[in-house]
Amino acid sequence: MLTPSPSDFDDKRASHQPHAVVIGSGFGGLAAAVRLGARGYRVTVLERLDAPGGRAYTHKIDGFTFDAGPTIVTAPFLFEELWAMCGRKLADDVELRAMDPFYRLRFDDGATFDYSGDAAAMRAEIARFSPGDVEGYDGILKASEEIYRIGFEQLGDKPFSSVLDMARAAPDILRLGGLRSVYNFVARYMKDERLRTIFSFHPLLIGANPFAATSIYVLIAFLEREWGVHSAIGGTGKLVSGLVNLIRGQGGVVRCNSEVAEICVENGRARGVRLADGEIVAADIVVSNACSAWTYLKMLPPECRKTFRDARLTRARYSMSLFVWYFGVNRRYDDVPHHSILFGPRYRGLLKDIFVDHRLADDFSLYLHRPSASDPSVAPEGCDAFYVLSPVPNLLADVDWSQEAEKYRKRIEAYLDSTVLPGLGKHVVVSRMTTPLDFRDRLLSWQGAAFGMEPILTQSAWFRPHNRSDDIEGLYLVGAGTHPGAGLPGVLSSARILDRIVPHAASVA
């Protein structure tokens, strides 16, 4: 790797305002930039793609708007906090619309369940499936609230920089059943197998296997009930552009088509970055929103990787990947809600194929997103915009996606045509796919994993790559690959942690 000379940093020394470089413009990186700007830093965000957003990139095709990744906003207060730091209100720039129901869940036999935040409506839905499990729902609500209060409110934005931090949290984690899986937690309250599926699927939203993820992630269910499930009108990209405008309003810079090749380290301290074209961007601190494994294994020299060594990172368990098909149709499917989850014929077996055996199964479960149900602006008049997402194994699987992608898409199209979108094949007018290869090659995600390290107990909190580098002074991590993990609340909380561990600019100048 190129070692910069002291003269490369002269431009930084000439500035009186400390400079922070943020690698990547996903939600974690953009939130970090806003927070650093509010703490007095001059901020530069570097993004290798041609537009900001990272996994939250926006595809615009022939009048259709498709969110590339996140579509569900479950903790709007974390966005409101960022706008407030800039003296603005989120509602002035972005409309978040509450979804009711949150999702429609459909089983392979055609049975449906409308999942919402209305406790009475939920009890009625449960009674249709299994009257004896209604009481269990109340038990889940009570337990998940306690887990939320501790796991999210008390620990979600706390840095786990030392083993002592973990030791202090361990009693609460164990008391709350952290050694049990989410599925096993739910099974204590629900007897009906379909209801066990309904109340345990949430970890899949952050790349976790419900049969392996610690039951701490039951908090997602309460997070949704407490704050609701929202969608951004105009697409999630409206939140991205809103954050970019906040950064620019603070005097910061967002540079696209700027790929970081190396984090420059001098005497054990991050001093800036070198771009792929050789340009050196000097900085007082560096914040990486890139995949944590990619950050350590590809952006830093081996002598800087002491705590999170190569073997520790390469042998870690990484999350599933995703196959996503974005498509627009020249008709409306008005009976299809904004969010649908379509369960296939298997649950446990399919997840074993994905997470354990790394095998592309013949069946699948799907998340179907129809934003035009709530927001006609994302599609031409009389048309619908969709994306359908299928959890698939990461690139440890022996799958040649360059050959399999179109075959897999056709299987999904045929399934949708025969179930919830009759006649689909005759009405598709635009189409685009994302495969695990895109996660690796476009988003630089290790093993093509869509959510970073798999969030099992032994890869959570202190066991996850730390928000503050143990080995390199002035290097910080945000995003799905660090604590607390994936999902919009997770990556926004990772940026929140910077307020606790990054010195105020006044003390750096």
Stockholm file with secondary structure:
# STOCKHOLM 1.0

chainA/1-509         MLTPSPSDFDDKRASHQPHAVVIGSGFGGLAAAVRLGARGYRVTVLERLDAPGGRAYTHKIDGFTFDAGPTIVTAPFLFEELWAMCGRKLADDVELRAMDPFYRLRFDDGATFDYSGDAAAMRAEIARFSPGDVEGYDGILKASEEIYRIGFEQLGDKPFSSVLDMARAAPDILRLGGLRSVYNFVARYMKDERLRTIFSFHPLLIGANPFAATSIYVLIAFLEREWGVHSAIGGTGKLVSGLVNLIRGQGGVVRCNSEVAEICVENGRARGVRLADGEIVAADIVVSNACSAWTYLKMLPPECRKTFRDARLTRARYSMSLFVWYFGVNRRYDDVPHHSILFGPRYRGLLKDIFVDHRLADDFSLYLHRPSASDPSVAPEGCDAFYVLSPVPNLLADVDWSQEAEKYRKRIEAYLDSTVLPGLGKHVVVSRMTTPLDFRDRLLSWQGAAFGMEPILTQSAWFRPHNRSDDIEGLYLVGAGTHPGAGLPGVLSSARILDRIVPHAASVA
#=GR chainA/1-509 SS CCCCCGGGGHHHHTCSSCEEEEECCSHHHHHHHHHHHHTTCEEEEECSSSSSCGGGCEEEETTEEEESSCCCBCCHHHHHHHHHHTTCCHHHHCCEEECSSSEEEECTTSCEEEECSCHHHHHHHHHHHCGGGHHHHHHHHHHHHHHHIIIIIITTTSCCCSHHHHHHHHHHHHHTTTTSBHHHHHHTTCCSHHHHHHTTCGGGGGTCCTTTSBGGGGHHHHHHHHHCCEEETTCTHHHHHHHHHHHHHTTCEEESSCCEEEEEEETTEEEEEEETTSCEEECSEEEECSCHHHHHHHSSCGGGCSSSCHHHHHSSCBCCEEEEEEEEESSCCTTSCSEEEECCSCSHHHHIIIIISCCCCSSCCEEEECGGGTCGGGSCTTCEEEEEEEEECCTTSCCCHHHHHHHHHHHHHHHHHHTTSTTGGGTEEEEEEECHHHHHHTSCCGGGCSSSBCCCGGGSGGGSCCSBCSSSBTEEECSTTSSSCSSHHHHHHHHHHHHHHSCCHHHHC
#=GC SS_cons         CCCCCGGGGHHHHTCSSCEEEEECCSHHHHHHHHHHHHTTCEEEEECSSSSSCGGGCEEEETTEEEESSCCCBCCHHHHHHHHHHTTCCHHHHCCEEECSSSEEEECTTSCEEEECSCHHHHHHHHHHHCGGGHHHHHHHHHHHHHHHIIIIIITTTSCCCSHHHHHHHHHHHHHTTTTSBHHHHHHTTCCSHHHHHHTTCGGGGGTCCTTTSBGGGGHHHHHHHHHCCEEETTCTHHHHHHHHHHHHHTTCEEESSCCEEEEEEETTEEEEEEETTSCEEECSEEEECSCHHHHHHHSSCGGGCSSSCHHHHHSSCBCCEEEEEEEEESSCCTTSCSEEEECCSCSHHHHIIIIISCCCCSSCCEEEECGGGTCGGGSCTTCEEEEEEEEECCTTSCCCHHHHHHHHHHHHHHHHHHTTSTTGGGTEEEEEEECHHHHHHTSCCGGGCSSSBCCCGGGSGGGSCCSBCSSSBTEEECSTTSSSCSSHHHHHHHHHHHHHHSCCHHHHC
//
